[in-house]
Each structure stands twice: as structure tokens, then as C-alpha cells.
Amino acid sequence: MNADYEELSARGVEFMEKPESRPYGIDSSFRDPSGNHLRLMQRTDVPVG
């Protein structure tokens, strides 16, 4: 995920949130050229129970 963040940032993508670990995985958000808010997530295995 961090490599994707670095590459996209270098290409001028405006990230609203840098990648951050969350209980379900690594999550970040950015805007596309039209201003739409999108999320980039890498899911991790979460133990059940």
C-alpha cells in the first residue's frame, strides 16, 4: 500500500488521508481530477471471535 501511495503522490494525486492501519486493514482517501472522494484500501485478515 505504501508503494502505491508513494507512486500516486509522485504523479500528483491529492491524498486527503495518508495510509493508516485500521482494524480491517490499511486505508487512505484521495480525490480524482473531478473532485470525487475515493478510498484506497488493503484488507488484512481479521481473526473471528
C-alpha positions, 0 to 999 in steps of 0.5 A: 500500500505504501508503494502505491501511495508513494507512486500516486503522490509522485504523479500528483494525486491529492491524498486527503488521508495518508495510509493508516492501519485500521482494524480491517486493514490499511486505508487512505482517501484521495480525490480524482481530477473531478473532485470525487472522494475515493478510498484506497484500501488493503484488507488484512485478515481479521481473526473471528471471535 
